[in-house]
Amino acid sequence: MKKRCVFCQSDFEASRSAQKYCGLTCRSHDRSKRAMDRFWTKMDRAAPGGCWVWSGMVSKDGYGKAWRMNKSERAHRLAWMLANQTEISPDLVVMHSCDNRLCCNPEHLSLGTVQDNVRDRDKKNRQARGESGGNTRLSESDVISIRASNKTNARIAEQFGTSVANVHVIRSGQTWRHLLEKAPV
């Protein structure tokens, strides 16, 4: 029976009545197009600051999460690829100029290296330091006291409920560097 392909609109000879595509290529392209149409509907484009806020799944680290070719992809990364109609090399990251992890507005996204992203984070002072780091059990005043103490690392570790190794990296300035200028002289 003669049918018209729903994707490319060409006529073809269908082997069964339910057949909608002239071949696997058209079927695959049509499914991809529909998936991408669905992707763009999963964001709020009326958010303040011009951000297009992702309203789909969100990963544990706060980034939008979408599926592409049976693989999880960060939503902002996929948005950049779709807007620029190109793939992204695995060694590159998609950076947010707005610093909104859920933003998928291509105008707020740019490609860079991990080092570019770190520089951008540091320039904007958005890195977690000290007490804002999440896993710390010590306060800034504890660290200042540890550095000023004349006790052994073992005694300090016992006093503050931390490890000797942690006391060592604090005293040597390998961690909590931002407090070095606050230490008593």
C-alpha positions in Angstrom: 0.0 0.0 0.0 1.2 3.5 -0.8 1.8 5.9 2.1 3.5 9.2 2.8 6.3 9.4 5.3 5.3 11.6 8.3 8.9 13.0 8.5 10.3 13.6 5.0 6.9 13.6 3.2 8.1 11.2 0.5 5.8 8.5 -0.9 6.8 4.9 -0.1 5.4 1.4 -0.3 4.3 0.3 3.2 4.5 -3.3 4.3 1.9 -2.8 7.0 -0.9 -0.3 7.7 0.6 1.1 10.9 3.9 2.0 9.2 4.4 5.8 9.3 8.0 6.2 8.1 9.7 5.4 4.9 12.7 4.0 6.8 14.7 3.8 10.1 16.5 7.1 9.4 13.3 9.1 9.1 11.9 7.4 12.2 15.0 8.1 14.2 15.1 11.8 13.1 11.4 12.3 13.9 11.9 10.8 17.4 14.9 13.0 18.0 13.0 16.1 16.8 10.0 15.3 19.1 12.4 14.7 22.0 14.1 18.1 21.4 10.7 19.8 21.1 9.8 18.3 24.5 13.2 19.4 25.9 12.6 23.1 25.2 9.2 23.0 26.9 10.8 22.0 30.2 12.0 25.4 31.1 10.5 28.6 32.4 11.6 31.4 30.1 9.9 34.1 32.2 12.3 33.9 35.1 14.0 37.0 36.4 17.4 38.0 34.8 16.6 36.4 31.5 17.3 32.9 32.8 15.4 29.9 31.2 15.0 27.9 34.4 15.0 24.1 33.9 11.8 22.5 35.4 12.7 18.9 34.6 14.8 16.5 36.7 17.5 18.0 38.8 20.7 16.1 39.8 22.1 16.0 43.4 24.5 18.8 42.6 21.7 21.1 41.5 22.1 21.0 37.7 19.2 20.2 35.3 19.2 16.7 34.0 17.9 15.5 30.6 18.1 12.3 28.6 19.7 12.2 25.2 20.2 8.9 23.3 19.5 6.8 26.4 22.2 8.8 28.3 21.8 11.3 31.1 23.1 14.8 30.1 23.2 18.1 31.9 20.4 20.2 30.6 22.4 23.4 30.1 25.0 21.4 28.1 22.3 19.9 25.9 20.8 23.4 25.5 24.1 24.7 24.3 24.5 21.8 21.8 21.0 22.3 20.4 21.3 26.1 20.1 24.7 25.8 18.3 23.8 22.6 16.4 27.1 20.9 17.3 28.5 18.4 19.7 30.8 19.3 22.6 34.2 17.8 23.1 34.3 15.8 26.4 37.2 18.0 27.6 35.1 21.2 27.5 32.5 22.4 29.9 29.5 24.7 29.4 29.8 27.7 31.8 27.0 29.9 33.1 27.5 33.7 32.9 24.5 34.1 35.2 25.8 31.5 37.8 22.3 29.8 37.8 22.8 26.1 37.6 19.3 25.5 36.3 19.6 28.1 33.5 19.4 26.8 29.9 19.3 30.2 28.1 21.9 29.8 25.3 22.8 33.5 25.7 23.9 32.8 29.2 26.1 29.8 28.2 29.6 29.6 26.8 32.2 26.9 26.3 35.4 26.7 28.2 37.9 24.4 29.8 37.7 23.3 33.4 40.4 25.8 34.2 38.4 28.6 32.6 35.5 27.6 34.8 37.6 27.6 37.9 39.0 31.1 37.0 35.5 32.4 36.5 34.4 30.9 39.8 37.3 32.4 41.7 36.9 35.8 40.0 33.3 35.9 41.1 34.3 34.6 44.6 31.8 31.7 44.4 34.0 29.0 45.8 33.1 27.4 49.1 35.6 28.3 51.7 36.0 27.5 55.4 32.7 27.0 57.2 30.7 27.2 53.9 32.5 24.2 52.6 29.8 21.8 53.8 31.9 19.0 55.3 33.8 21.0 57.9 33.4 20.5 61.6 35.7 23.4 62.6 34.8 27.1 62.7 37.1 29.9 61.5 37.8 30.7 65.1 38.8 27.1 65.8 41.3 27.2 62.9 42.8 30.5 64.1 43.2 29.0 67.5 44.8 25.8 66.0 47.3 27.9 64.1 48.1 30.0 67.2 48.5 27.0 69.6 51.9 25.8 70.8 50.5 22.3 71.6 51.4 19.2 69.6 49.3 18.3 66.6 48.0 15.2 68.5 46.8 17.3 71.5 45.1 19.8 69.2 43.4 17.1 67.2 42.1 15.5 70.5 40.9 19.0 71.7 39.0 19.8 68.6 37.8 16.3 67.7 39.6 16.1 64.4 42.6 14.1 62.9 46.3 14.8 63.4 46.6 15.0 59.6 43.8 17.6 59.5 45.6 19.7 62.1 48.8 19.4 60.1 47.3 20.7 56.8 45.6 23.5 58.7 48.8 24.6 60.4 50.9 24.3 57.2 48.4 26.5 55.3 47.4 23.8 52.9 43.8 24.3 53.9 41.8 27.3 55.2 44.3 29.5 53.3 41.9 32.4 53.3 42.4 32.8 57.0 46.2 33.1 56.9 46.1 36.9 57.1 43.8 36.6 60.1 46.2 34.5 62.2 47.6 36.3 65.2 51.3 37.3 65.0 
